[in-house]
Amino acid sequence: MKLAVAAGLCVFLCAPAANADRKGAIALKKQGDLLLSRGDTALGVKTYKRALRADRRYAPVWGALAMHYLRARNYAAAESLLGQCVELLPNYAEGWYQLAYARRKRGKHDAAIAAYRRYAKLRPKSADPHYGIGLALEAKKRYSEAAKAFRRYVLLESSPKRRSWIDKALKHAVEAERLARRARDGQAQAKATKKASPPRHALVPLAVGRKTPKSTRPKPTPITAERKRAQSHKLRGDRHAEQRRYEAAADAYRKAITVDYTYTAAFNELGSMLFVLRRYNDAIKVFRTAIRDNPNYLLGWYNLAYALRKTRRNREAIAAYKKYAAQSPNDPDPHFGIALAHQALGEKGAAIASYNRYIGLETRATHKPWIAKASAAVRKLGGTPAKAGSSAKPVDGGAMLAAAGGVKGGAKSDSGAAKSDSGAAKSDSGGVKSDSGSGGVKSGSGSGGAKSDSGGVKVAPLPPDVLAKALGKAVGKAPRPPKLSAKERRRLARAEQKRKRAEARRKRAEARAARRELARLARAERKRKQAEARRKRAEARRKRAEARAAKRAQARAERKRKRAEARRKRAEARAAKRELVRLARAERKRRREAARSAKAGRSKATITAKADATKAAPAVVAAKVPMAKPTAEPLPDKPVAIAPPPKPMGSGGSAADKLRAQGDSLARVGKCAQALPLYRRALEADPFATAAYHGVAYCSHRLHRYDVGVRLLRMGLRDNPGYVAGYLHLARLCDTKGAHTAAIGSYRKYLRKRPKDTTARFELARALRHGGHKPQAISAYQDYLRRERRKDADRRRAAAYAELLALGGAVPLVAGAAVAGAAATVGKAGKPGKPGKPDPFASALSAAKGTAKPKRLSRAERRRLARARAAEDRRMRKEARLAKLRAKREALRQARAERRRKAKERREARKRARAERLRKRKEARRAKLQARREARRRRAERRREDQMLARLAKKGGKKRGKLSRRGRAPLASNTGLARRLSDDLDALGKRPVAPKVELFDQLKPAPDAARGLVAVADKQFAKRRYIVALGIYRQAARLDSDASEPLYKAGVAAVAVGRMHLAAELFERVLQIDPGNATARTSLRLARTAAKGNKPSAAFLSSALSRAKADIGAGRYARAARLLTKLERQVASAQIYRLRAAARLGLRQSRGAVRDAGRALALAPTEADALRLLGDAQRQLGKQRKALYYYRLFLTRTAGNAAASSARKAVQSAIAELSNTKV
């Protein structure tokens, strides 16, 4: 009893110390976690060890430190640490699991299995240890037990997130069962054939020309369901590869690998396709995965090395080649690749050694060219090549059979890893070996055979003479094998039949097991889906509950806020009430003092002085009073009619003005149905004639065709943003139509431009009331009543008053007439009250003079007035803030727009300068070319003249020889004629010949004639015949291109006739000739300012477009592009964009031409020239398919157009050229 009490007392006393140690260990563990997360490994490990010293029974510290060691792959330290942990804490399950993992990684499989089983005992429902047990048993080649462990893992694992691990476990289980069956079959076969096996030193006898008995053939590897599916995918990939559809083939091979990751033949073919596609990085990933999942896949190292060398990762390639060479020491191929990698790295000695190693090992007759290449490479590097075959080992009988084309004795049967030396061939780089001769990936099939479905090698039977020759070379004169007896043959046949029956039974059992497994997996999948559906439903219920709870919480918060707001308002009302009482008291006191002062006969100045001493607050109360109810009859609530168009002052000069005048005349007499088509024709002729839109609105309203009016007005406002009255017409049409929302927007846009229009404000208030916007309608009515001051608006004011009261709104405050008059009187007298403002003591002054006292307001009215004043003050402050904010935003917007405009101008200036430089260079090149052509022409003319002189001299010499006997006169005359011809020809050759210049509607310079024309034009200008004067001035400018006077006077005449765009162009030409002309510069600025407000005339556009066409025809594309860009800024049309696209095509600005042609096509979809230009632009860009598309579309559009025959021929020839080109 005493001992128990003592033990209890000891435990009680030690408990605080243990708790303190545990808290310290927890703190140290957290510190260690933080240090490891920051990357300070050494300090973190020290902190964990300090935590273990503080409390060795705190299991999370052991687990954290062990996990760090496992992540660092320090399995020895992890095993030592976890051994101490499980010894101290035998029930710590995670420690046993980590210890098992560390032991398995170190190759201690028995100890790992024991640790896994201890963890499984502590956590019987966990599936993880069974996967590790299966891996350890599989490593120990205990395949049956490993398959059971994997099946146990699949049975216990139920998490949907670990589906991939379940699939891996199933694959491991199937593979372990296959290997177990193979081991059992091998043992049975070994026992059956133990007595009939030949001695080890003798070669297996083969009868030439006779088939091998079936009992002695190797048993084929069984084909699983996964392998069959993989083979079907591989066959599909082979067909794609034969058709040169390499991408599809690669996809098919990837599907085969996904179905069966042990099918190495699919890896080979996938690598082959990736090499064909030159996707070496993908090939590296594929072969690394193949090697990881198939450790016996030897050829994967060779192909990985080739891919690494192709990506210039030569060090890694050398390591992979050496890995392959270590397992195949007699294969010469990797040494060739090693030599190439060393040579690429600049390591000559290592490259020479590898080349010599390859030459010494290579004995195949088909590889003599590669031996020659290797020898040449060694000589080039400064070494001595080795002797071919000097390092090769003696060949046994199996090797001789392989050399002759038979089955190689050491062939591998692992899924395409078999290798035959008979058909090996290297690619040009010498790196990748393909036994089938493809030159791609090293595969396992020979040159004369084909891949079997099980992954082995199927070789065609050899002719008897070849096989006998091979056997004779390998073993000399071997004795013929004895013939088998009939009894032996029957025994072997019975054994073969028995084996076949067993194989059939095994296959049927496997099929039944596979069906059961599929059914189990289907059931598990259904259960998983049902669980997932239940989880989703529960999640949806939880979300709905959370939403309801959040809604309730929000409602509670809103109610609480409203109660607080109500309390605050009541407090403010009480404070306002107290303030009103105080003000009323002060007002009564002031009145009493005023009355006493009046009785005592005090002066007005004394009264005013005393009033200044009191507070001015009562004046605010008396300054504004509620608006009195109007006595006029309210305006009825019906749609507002649009006024008819005014009577025109003149018929106008253009066709659009004439049509509009006719429409106005018909509309005023009520013939709106006839007037509306005239207005539409006027707008088609001139979309910028805003006066026609008024008539459209009036006629649409009268005819109840609101949709037509709304559509036309919206088009007009889009083209004429400055047409403010259009917003009012549009709003009235929308309101009458019933589209109140659109009407409200249009009213607001109109009032933003015309804020003083109270009629529009009244209409906006009614539109808001009709649209159901009650608060906004009340505000609009109040705003209207405050702003309305017109005497003829009594009915509208009465209607607003009645409708505002009907909506429940408060009547706004207005200044009282008597108070305002008194304030004005005091202000005029020069007293403290300012002119136009109510004086604080105006009411007292009126009382002193004997006027009637103002009616005393009740408490409720005073309270309501106080609230109205406060609301009005708040509204005014809010409007001031909003106005300030709008002004600030507008200033920022304008600043941004200005910056963008300046940046755009700078870009345009740079672009123009660049284009000008290019134009000058092109013109300089053209001038040089013209000069060279002219020089060649002159040289040719001189040569012709020399030849003609030579012929004349020759004729003269013959005639002189004939006439020498008759006399000298004919000779002299002929000699003089020749001399004269020679002088004339010399003069002709020395005369300067003017270069050939193509003129386009240009006159010869005639300054005198130009001055005469200017004088004539001055007389016409004085007679106010400005159009005639303009034409004569421009003709004078053409005659004298260096004079600026005709151009300047032409600009003045253009201004007189209102053609501002033409005037601006003429003044620009004046400044080009005379840059210092200040008057022309000022006139240019004024003309440009005036031109911004109106559109260019049709005559100016036609003349400008004619000049642009002439420039394009003459090859002056830059000049035409500049002119058309100016026109495009003034008015946009399809013809301008089409011509600018043609000019840009000449300048090789293909992308700009595509944009302009696209805009032209959008503005005029029926014109086909834009399609031809689009095709030319796409052809310049090299996009031949798009060019063909637009050319064919052009031919389709112009199918029956005879005027486009020449263009169609050009397009057809272009299509023929593009069709002959390889697309």
KOLPA-319988 format. One record per residue (C-alpha): residue in one letter; x, z, y. Coordinates in steps of 0.001 Angstrom, whole numbers, plus 500000, padded with zeros to 6 digits. Each point is the difference from the previous one (the first is absolute). Layout:
// KOLPA-319988
AXZY
...
***
This chain:
// KOLPA-319988
M500000500000500000
K502828500865502357
L501770496754499197
A496874497972500797
V499574501786503305
A503651499408500854
A499752496313499127
G496874499613502106
L501681501745502913
C503044497701499679
V497798496916500001
F498093501276503018
L503219500620501919
C501576496632499064
A496916497903500845
P500727499763503753
A503572498851499305
A498775497315497564
N497479498729502541
A502736499803502626
D502257498009497619
R497165497582499198
K499286499421503699
G503673499345500651
A500166497558497085
I496931498145501282
A501492499732503487
L503327498778498607
K498234497393497817
K498139498631503014
Q503277499811501903
G501623498171497089
D497120497503499834
L500409499299503719
L503757499493499665
L499582497578497077
S497361498029501889
R502465499621502890
G502755498790497639
D502218503125500079
T500439500194496198
A502878502462499735
L498453502594502304
G496605499567498317
V501482500697496541
K501760503102501358
T496717501215501485
Y498222499528496649
K502730502018498260
R499638502771502591
A496271500041499256
L500782500358496261
R502312502910500741
A497235501601502053
D497358499652497245
R500965498446496669
R496444500125498691
Y498588497751502745
A499374496855497907
P499416497433502867
V503650500407501086
W501207499128496483
G497716496970499962
A501043498758503465
L503735500284499256
A499600498349496580
M497981497151501546
H502784499437502523
Y502547499719497182
L497752497600498052
R499483497783503026
A503759499920500527
R500377499087496267
N502175503079499448
Y498432500637496602
A502729502351498796
A499504502402502919
A496230499740499601
E500231500818496269
S502221503036500649
L497745501299502771
L496783499491498040
G501500501643496911
Q500483503176502049
C496510499612501463
V498097499753496665
E502099502818498592
L498929502225502917
L496444498589500290
P498953498776496533
N496406499283501103
Y501021497762502927
A498580496691498716
E501468497728502710
G503470501306499156
W499607498947496355
Y498802496526501034
Q502913499451502411
L502449501331497392
A498626497512497435
Y500372497142502474
A503618500941500771
R500876500281496301
R498400496639499233
K501954498351502783
R503210501486498576
G499213498640496515
K499160503381498433
H496786498757498459
D499400502790497471
A500380502700502626
A497818497956502377
I497255499727497358
A500089503768499481
A499697500625503761
Y497149497490500305
R498141501741497145
R500482503392501654
Y498440498575503199
A497148498504497954
K499381503403498492
L499768501582503462
R497865497127501373
P497989498667497046
K497758497751502137
S502889498208501734
A500847496495498755
D503449499687501650
P502175501665497312
H498723497638497286
Y501302496982501933
G503459501593500190
I499846500953496312
G499177496378499174
L502967498699502008
A502375502475498324
L498730499157496498
E500222496287500768
A503621500478501057
K500665501727496653
K498300497043498212
R497246502225498600
Y497431497382500794
S497015501361498094
E500182503377501710
A500642498321503367
A496848497864499581
K497974503139499260
A501382501695503123
F499113497029502191
R496495499868498507
R499642503702500738
Y500958499381503632
V497395497198500313
L497367502295498485
L500700502891502393
E500601498059503226
S496707499551501911
S501074499536503610
P499061496541501394
K503113500052502214
R502268500006496905
R498562496831498531
S503370498244500137
W501612502798497938
I497216499747497440
D500717496266499652
K503729500678499601
A499309502639497357
L497783497568498080
K502741497368500081
H502553502527498808
A497664501088497200
V499380496431498822
E503719499213500107
A500893503224498121
E497431499206497307
R501403496494499650
L503537501309499654
A498861502603497480
R498329497321497883
R503109497836500207
A502129502907498859
R497676500695497046
D499900496310499026
G503781499770500251
Q500468502990497727
A497570498555497435
Q501700496612500085
A503418501585499672
K498868501855496864
A498436496833498545
T503059497780500537
K502708502577499302
K500649498706496535
A500016496286500951
S502270500311503043
P503318498079499761
P503367501696500417
R501148500636503560
H503096497786499814
A498112496914498752
L498161497521502230
V496283499668499417
P499599496902497784
L497859497198501398
A498798497041497999
V500545496818501919
G496727498100500434
R497946502879498553
K497759502453501867
T500915503662500181
P497797502161497736
K497259501809501938
S501035503365498617
T503434499708501625
R498714498905503411
P499927502616502790
K496580501522500555
P498453498758503304
T499347502500502752
P496269500848500248
I498255498673503106
T497935502491502019
A496885499213502026
E501963500464503238
R502650497558498804
K497340497391499194
R498532500251503495
A503496499840501486
Q500789496904497929
S496829498292501241
H501042500676503603
K503499498722499213
L498677496774498473
R497937499426503129
G503131500536502086
D501926497528497834
R497358497351500665
H500205500658503727
A503783499732499859
E499827496649498183
Q497744498759502823
R502510501296502606
R497518502562501309
Y502592502733500204
E498002502507502077
A497090499946497551
A502449500276497087
A501627503070501576
D496574501644500435
A499142499354496344
Y503318501508498837
R499380503057502178
K496602500488498338
A501692499789496594
I502476502716501032
T497150502172501309
V498210499742496657
D503136500660497889
Y503068501252501833
T502101499731496788
Y499542496211499826
T503448498966501211
A499315496285499547
A497582500268502935
F502745501658502049
N502310497075499163
E497489497369501076
L499014501900503152
G503652500215501008
S500359496286499295
M497122499192502347
L501357502299502704
F503397498305499741
V498345496595500342
L498194501287503106
R503287501549501260
R498387503427500324
Y502989501931498738
N499014503374501457
D496733499916498056
A501952499028496886
I502265503054500486
K496941502282500084
V498557498334496880
F503169500346497915
R500618503575501115
T496472500885498858
A500560498159496706
I503240501883499324
R498393503318500904
D497001499502497693
N501970498249497212
P503410501637499509
N500844497540497166
Y499387496985502242
L503630498884500170
L499489496621501621
G498333501733502948
W503418501219501182
Y501359496447499961
N497088498582501974
L500048502950502414
A503682499332500642
Y499275496364500767
A497264500922502488
L502261502559501682
R502779497437500327
K497581497504501535
T499112502558502677
R503738500590500672
R499911503533498627
N503144499282498030
R501043503590499248
E496687500779498359
A500117496644498190
I503423500823498532
A498689503358498749
A496992498323498335
Y502205497306498408
K502297502698498603
K496992501893498631
Y499000496874498062
A503587499230498926
A500456503526498658
Q497142499476497565
S500907496356499203
P503800499924500009
N500264496570498341
D497758498230502519
P502173498092502526
D497213499288502532
P500043503285502001
H503716499602500674
F499359496700501775
G497477501742502290
I502416502923500560
A502694497514501005
L497666498318502515
A499044503380501502
H503657501067500344
Q500842496638501533
A497183500452502562
L501410503439500876
G503487498541500479
E501525501850497008
K502193497260498561
G501725502031497285
A496771501308498500
A498428496514500229
I502969498406498133
A499806502659497277
S496252499475499524
Y500382496200499896
N502738500309497340
R497832502439498055
Y497169497448500022
I502346497166498911
G501416502130497189
L496560500928498634
E498288496603500378
T500012498009496725
R496807497922500341
A500555496291500027
T497159499389502442
H501668502203502619
K503222498069500439
P499033498931503573
W499667503662500931
I503390500756498465
A501408497202502169
K498322501458503085
A501368503452499266
S503514498587499471
A499787498099503297
A498858503156501787
V502943501960498548
R502459497333501162
K498402499936503449
L500439503770500271
G503663499674499064
G499853501194496378
T500688498576496558
P496944499281497817
A499852501478496516
K499581498037496794
A496425499238498996
G498773502250497170
S503145502122499978
S498040503275500254
A497109499051497656
K499492502016496808
P499715498368496541
V496573498600499302
D498106501182496936
G497467498037497996
G497100501042502206
A501843498814503101
M500775496662498324
L496349499585499225
A499153500674503634
A502668497514501121
A498463497379497731
G496547500642501429
G498640502502497470
V498946503604500368
K502673502213501556
G500856502917497770
G499916502571502790
A496903498685501786
K497877502523501814
S496271500145499345
D498977502058503018
S497437497943501887
G502012497074501110
A503396501694499979
A501296497840497145
K502851497728500945
S501338496764498543
D503303498509501102
S499184496434498950
G498038498963503053
A501507502191502697
A500504498372503389
K501055501324503381
S498614499106503376
D502273498476502615
S500947503415501301
G500999501128496526
G498111503256500278
V496772499798498047
K499872498951496402
S496984498340498347
D500109499475496255
S497244497406500233
G502003497904502436
S497840500627503066
G502821501397502083
G497921502876501314
V499642503388498344
K501817500943496840
S497266499844497370
G499928500648496310
S499060496642498481
G502451497442498671
S500245496399501041
G498392498671496865
G497427502736499407
A496931501449501671
K498905503523500842
S497827501670497383
D496912501992500951
S501671503252498964
G502990499454502246
G502529498951497340
V501630496601499509
K498495497210497944
V502659497418499002
A499365496594498435
P501426499597496411
L503452498429499831
P500916496904498006
P501642500907496651
D503286498209500787
V500431501842503311
L499252503356498374
A502380499289497101
K502719498963502447
A499520503187502003
L500143502150496869
G503082498197498796
K501789500665503291
A498962503640499994
V500750501124496406
G501907497133498437
K498936498894496512
A497519502697499076
P498385499885496528
R496413498767499823
P497503502870499765
P498222500404496649
K496363498893499717
L497256502634499829
S498086500326496747
A496251499444499749
K499401503726499496
E501979500835503110
R498108497399501985
R496647501407498776
R501100503519500934
L500982498868503460
A496671498140500402
R498032503111498954
A502007502118502449
E499288497499502777
Q496266500024499241
K499987503782499961
R501794500056503327
K497487497576501495
R497067502080498815
A501552503129501458
E500625498161503247
A496351498882500127
R498818503560499340
R502283501271502726
K498705497432502466
R496407500901499215
A500773503663500469
E501722499241503300
A496985497977501140
R497657502886499097
A502265502440501809
A500146497725503027
R496200499706500069
R499666503766499761
E502539500438502749
L498210497512502225
A496693501746499369
R501586503352500824
L501532498597503170
A496647498491500967
R498327503369499497
A502711501688502029
E499598497392502727
R496232500540500076
K500522503736500239
R502518499506502776
K497603497771501936
Q497166502501499532
A502244502806501215
E501063497853502969
A496345499275500820
R499166503713499800
R502941500786502230
K498902497414502552
R496440501322500015
A501274503530500491
E502260498759502809
A497051498258501655
R497899503156499728
R502824502034501489
K500390497567502900
R496270500046500694
A500000503798499997
E502992500023502355
A498242497534502287
R496852502144500069
A502053503108500714
A501890498228502777
K496729498757501469
R498529503485499958
A503138501416501603
Q499887497314502672
A496326500721500674
R500754503715500331
A502850499268502390
E497769497685502025
R497255502634500227
K502566502583501067
R501346497645502640
K496530499276501329
R499187503708500241
A503246500591501883
E499206497069502289
A496523501407500655
R501466503404500818
R502470498402502372
K497264498016501721
R497845503112500400
A502947501842501504
E500614497121502389
A496300499973500914
R500091503722500764
A503107499525502143
A498344497094501836
K496893502131500532
R502050502799501496
E501783497491502217
L496677498583501201
V498735503468500803
R503143500678501984
L499704496712501843
A496298500624500758
R500876503416501368
A502708498507502199
E497594497290501152
R497368502579501004
K502607501977501869
R501180496901501795
R496434499104501001
R499375503449501395
E503151499810502083
A499046496535501203
A496569501226501010
R501464502939501932
S502485497734501708
A497246497584501017
K497902502780501465
A502915501391501942
G500564496557501528
R503360499339498524
S501501496547500298
K500329497418497324
A503749500430499884
T499693503679499177
I497605499267497166
T502363497341498606
A502964502369500188
K498170502664498017
A498922497437497455
D503640499085499444
A500771503596499104
T497596499997497058
K500386498108496762
A499125496293499868
A498527500243496503
P496342500200501137
A500441496524501561
V500458498585496516
V496643501370499013
A498318498597503070
A501966496731499986
K498277498413496998
V496421500307498856
P498154498467497047
M498750496492500593
A496347499806501066
K497596498174497742
P499532496397501182
T496507499028501114
A500281496260499309
E498507498376496912
P502589499843497159
L501401496657498910
P498453498951496643
D502255500081496922
K500284496305499121
P502949497591499516
V501799498944503165
A499509496348500896
I502998497841500885
A499842498368503411
P499830496170500114
P503143498113500992
P500517499573503757
K499531496729501773
P503303498045499888
M501770499263503279
G501244496618498762
S499872497756496952
G503715500503499204
G502653497470499183
S500460500373496262
A497612499045497228
A499558503650499021
D498913500928503544
K497463497190500044
L498522501057496676
R499848503606501134
A498223499001503262
Q497389498018498021
G499465502977497698
D499554502365502994
S497381497710501511
L498023499859496742
A500328503771499394
R498662500919503442
V496809498003499401
G499530501602496558
K501248497155497749
C502430502221498111
A499708498078496724
Q501366496893501741
A502587501916502050
L501676501838497100
P501484496838498338
L501400498931503396
Y501704503363500412
R501500499695496531
R501318496516500748
A501489501293503253
L501783502780498110
E501321497530497421
A501414497893502838
D501497503009501839
P499987503357498162
F501284501737503136
A496971499197502179
T498579503543500173
A497021498989502159
A498461498226496999
Y499934503244497992
H497519501504502490
G497592497158499282
V500568500406496250
A499090503697500214
Y496869499285502104
C498726497225497715
S500741501955496802
H498048502965501409
R497037497871501035
L499909498096496690
H500539503211497909
R503035498347498378
Y502162503071500388
D502446499127497192
V500979496730501702
G500592501726503315
V501982502857498430
R502235497568498070
L500729497799503027
L500613502975502313
R502443501545497533
M501908496699499834
G500019499852503790
L501300503558500358
R502698499228497465
D501161496989502005
N499374501603503434
P500895503701499896
G499510500260503777
Y496309498933499864
V498536503496500685
A496353498945500444
G500075498638496444
Y500187503566498610
L496789500898501883
H498168496898498727
L501230500669496467
A498862503644500195
R496522499038501192
L499596497390497263
C501152502463497308
D497678502719501371
T497017497654500010
K500899498838496493
G500114503626498770
A503784500194499386
H500371503181502064
T503510500857498767
A501395496627501097
A498097500300503284
I501508503444500695
G503525498629499460
S499399497053502346
Y498443502247502695
R503058502272499867
K502406497071500269
Y498055498738503014
L499957503449501699
R503741500358499397
K500451496978502257
R497017500715502366
P499620503827500118
K497779499986503125
D497143497996498425
T497282502683499598
T497496497554498499
A502299499391497050
R500417503778499625
F496223500435499812
E499795497215497380
L502840501631498039
A498096503307499964
R496896498282498634
A502086498174497352
L501499503336498913
R496517501553499814
H498698497065497938
G503028500199497703
G499403503701499264
H503069501319501861
K498210502892501713
P502961502002501474
Q501630496839501340
A496670498807501416
I499494503314501866
S503488499748501473
A499369496370501007
Y496677500858501707
Q501624502870501908
D502882497759501043
Y497528497382501237
L497972502525502024
R503157501343501631
R501234496531500925
E496721498326501084
R499702499912503816
R498064496790500614
K496667500262501780
D498377497211497957
A500676501710496672
D497213502617500130
R498179498695496933
R503196499829497941
R500959503506501184
A496556501306499052
A500272498423496552
A503444501565499476
Y498670503396501128
A497044499859497604
E502032498722497039
L502704502644500575
L497404502779499943
A498460498456496870
L503394500193498277
G500318503692500970
G502869499520502447
A500627501917503216
V499389498300503340
P503343499593501858
L500702501773503266
V500000498114503309
A500862501062503544
G497117501396502065
A498968497979503060
A499700502890502470
V503282501565498925
A501805496691500101
G498641499286503474
A501047503402501267
A503448499526498473
A500324496628501682
T498914501508503342
V502541502783499741
G502690497564498943
K499320497779503019
A500217502990502309
G503531500641498801
K499291503341498346
P501532501268496734
G497764497839497805
K501503496591499221
P498041496805500672
G497850499000497042
K500225503434498301
P497373502792500115
D500927502899502297
P499816503483498421
F497857501456502812
A497818496964500720
S496933501837498682
A500716503016502232
L500391497740503022
S496697498340499248
A498327503416499725
A501462501054503349
K498590496896501669
G496592500741498580
T499932497584497163
A498158500840496804
K501803502202497495
P500959498421496702
K497883500969497058
R501465502874498059
L500877499038496442
S498949502039497006
R502508501623497695
A499428497445497252
E500484497104502447
R503193501537501355
R501246500483496434
R499171496395499157
L501706498792503175
A503121501987499131
R500104498484496548
A499454496519501410
R502821500492502536
A502353501198497265
A499098497067497768
E500455497591502896
D503412501489500807
R501068499717496372
R498807496437499845
M501881499079503168
R503172501642498748
K499661498213496677
E499454496673501752
A503054500642502154
R502106500781496935
L498722496935498188
A500604497808503033
K503536501330500288
L500595499448496292
R498586496459500203
A502205499252502985
K503033501305498146
R499158497960496908
E499401496929502108
A503348500482501713
L501738500380496639
R498188496943498654
Q500977497962503028
A503599501200499698
R500081498993496340
A498405496668500783
E502524499436502770
R502879500838497666
R498607497654497362
R499521497280502586
K503562500359501268
A501372500041496457
K497976496895499202
E501273498310503138
R503572500868499058
R499468498608496511
E498434496864501407
A502867499629502470
R502540500350497204
K498048497547497896
R499785497518502859
A503695500389500743
R500838499462496344
A497735496968499816
E501520498639503202
R503491500437498610
L498984498239496812
R498380497222501999
K503105499534502117
R502200499920496948
K497720497490498342
E499929497853503117
A503785500218500273
R500344498937496380
R497535497184500589
A501943498865503080
K503281500079498081
L498437498016497185
Q498607497487502479
A503409499708501669
R501685499375496663
R497431497384499122
E500499498333503356
A503779500019499545
R499640498435496575
R497674497389501438
R502495499127502765
R502842499776497502
A497896497677497824
E499214497810503015
R503684499799500909
R500833499010496444
R497378497268500081
E501341498744503350
D503553499949498651
Q498867498022496977
M498153497519502214
L503095499575502204
A502122499437496941
R497641497293498781
L499986498331503454
A503787500108500186
K500243498455496548
K497621497188500941
G501953499368503211
G503277499742498085
K498615497361497619
K498608497952502847
R503309500212501870
G501837498623496976
K497579497064499798
L500053499118503719
S503690500372500647
R500486496300499455
R497187499008502365
G500695502289502963
R500109503445501464
A496662500123501820
P497744500967497120
L502417502723498957
A500112501461503479
S496264500009500338
N499537501618496633
T502637502598500809
G498278500889503282
L496627500357498226
A501545502323497447
R501596502062502785
R496708500285501843
L498199501073496805
S502715502533499322
D499730501474503528
D496204500185499782
L500170501722496637
D502627502463501254
A497820500830502980
L497022500420497725
G501978502319497727
K501192502161502922
R496565500233501606
P498478503456499327
V496986499828497747
A497261502554500705
P499140502184497019
K496763499248498275
V497422502495501208
E496438500064498779
L497626500508502942
F496514501338499600
D497765499082502935
Q502828500534502514
L500532497974503162
K503332498936501455
P501243502239502847
A498864498697503405
P500442502651502757
D498841497672502809
A496798499144498172
A499492503706499273
R500242500857503714
G497478497295500784
L497586501367497421
V500421503522501429
A499003498698503454
V496903498336498525
A499104503180498112
D500381502081503210
K497338497849501681
Q497663500420497035
F500608503769500055
A499153500117503722
K496709498248499207
R499331502728497360
R500199497521497161
Y501977502486497937
I499605498395496581
V501257496626501257
A502883501725501796
L500900501907496847
G500297496812497958
I502138498262502664
Y502308503035500329
R500559500092496251
Q500755496245499983
A502546500572502773
A501569502820497944
R500412497593497087
L501752497474502262
D502450502587501406
S500663502701497375
D502622501783502159
A497687500638502962
S498035503280500157
E497730499063502958
P497529497810498012
L499694502650497291
Y499384502809502525
K497333497993501848
A498416499085496643
G499816503731499199
V498273500673503345
A497501497208499258
A499368501485496522
V499272503367501625
A497586498276502381
V498006498552497099
G500126503306498073
R502301498861497174
M502162503151499999
H501675499385496650
L501208496573501114
A501132501477503332
A502029502672498212
E501681497338497852
L500861497857503065
F501448502985501888
E502122500831496938
R501440496451500070
V500744500453503722
L501986503142499243
Q501885498212497235
I501154497419502541
D500435502403502954
P500456503601498718
G500414501387503531
N496573498882501240
A498345503338500877
T496723498388501064
A499638498313496619
R500765503292498255
T497268501816501980
S497538497172499352
L500842500100496300
R499252503727499850
L496666499555501782
A499048497042497785
R500779501934496844
T497920502944501229
A497082497698500734
A500410498190496679
K499542503234498075
G496422500336501232
N498783496566498862
K500545497655497115
P501846496680500281
S497885496937500587
A499394497307497440
A502029497458502010
F503008502314500123
L499747500680496273
S499740496330499122
S503009499079502165
A502062502884498584
L499107499058496446
S500905496378500697
R503426501080501281
A500480502169496926
K499136497095497691
A502445497752501857
D502749502629499687
I499364500378496275
G500075496247499534
A503289499793501913
G501564502803497962
R500023502558502854
Y498542502702497796
A501312503019501943
R498479498753503250
A496670499315498311
A500009503452498381
R500599501711503365
L497177498070501651
L497574500731497169
T500919503708500010
K499060500174503683
L496704498272499257
E499307502340497097
R500323503014502285
Q497341498510502272
V497550498630497442
A500054499903496203
S498833496868498200
A500586498341496658
Q501688496957501586
I502578502163501818
Y500883501885496821
R500183496744498009
L502379498365502488
R502168503103500220
A500206500072496189
A501270496396500077
A502571500909502671
R501196503000498018
L500341497857496903
G502338497782502000
L501989503099501047
R500140501168496333
Q498033503140500910
S498018499872496793
R498445503467500068
G498733499554503553
A498586496620498975
V498137501661497103
R498445502522502396
D498944497381502545
A498567497641497385
G498067502886498461
R498511500902503393
A499065496376500608
L498280499859496621
A498129503238500745
L498758498678503364
A499090496546498652
P499440500144496220
T498761496410499809
E503207498399501334
A502400499034497231
D503192499497502064
A500651503747499878
L500111499780496180
R502651497273500182
L502055502110502428
L499680503009497686
G501288497894497126
D502982498779502077
A500831503571501059
Q499820501337496444
R502184497119498864
Q502615500932502623
L499889503604498735
G500659498776496444
K496586501111498676
Q499170496807498154
R496909501282498194
K498317501003503240
A501014496710501597
L498395498053497148
Y496841502111500337
Y499597499254503717
Y500878496299499570
R497362499594497292
L497441501846502108
F500789497608502887
L499427496990497752
T496693501483498849
R498814500596503586
T500954496490501161
A498646498161496973
G497785497552501922
N501742499999503384
A501500496602500782
A501676501297503179
A502232502297497952
S501338497296497687
S503579500159501326
A500057503794499748
R498595499782496484
K502772497606498959
A502646502354501388
V498457502954498195
Q499742498052496731
S503688499099500191
A500844503651500671
I497933501056496986
A501813497460497852
E503382501355501131
L498949503593499312
S498572499103496600
N503289498369498964
T501866503128501095
K500190502816497439
V497675502748501214
***
